[in-house]
Amino acid sequence: MKTTVFDCRLMELDKHHSDRKGNLTVVGNGIDVPFDVKRVYYLYDVPGGESRGGHAHKALFQLIVAVSGSFSVTLDDGTGKKTFALNRPYQGLLVVPGIWRTLDDFSSGAVCLVLASEKYSEGDYIRDYEWFLKYKEYEF
């Protein structure tokens, strides 16, 4: 299946609000995200001016959440690009397989939470942009 940046989208997550006790956001496995979460990781203390990501996945779905602070995510399908500003802990960016992603513009104290559909597999990564473009030519 050929994927594009338009297959990726911001998702509102379940937010419970209490004036006295703060907020709570719930992400139910396979309920609030369109996949079963098999891996969770987070990025933090990213130095100013640094980028993260810079790769694509062949089969992995991800939900990227700015649980604290802000950052931008630029998605690239080989022919078009789309940039999302993430800065709300009750919103997640769904990234489908076959999309190159770069994370930039991290604010001080930003924390990026990633929920992934699969366990880590180096074979699922595409880390070379030129190879990514060739992969997209034959994607079906």
Secondary structure, DSSP 8 states (H G I E B T S, - for coil): ----GGG-EEEE-EEEEETTTEEEEE--TTTTSSS---EEEEEE---TT--EEEEEESS--EEEEEEES-EEEEEE-SS-EEEEEE--TTEEEEE-TT-EEEEE---TT-EEEEEESS---GGGEE--HHHHHHHHHH--
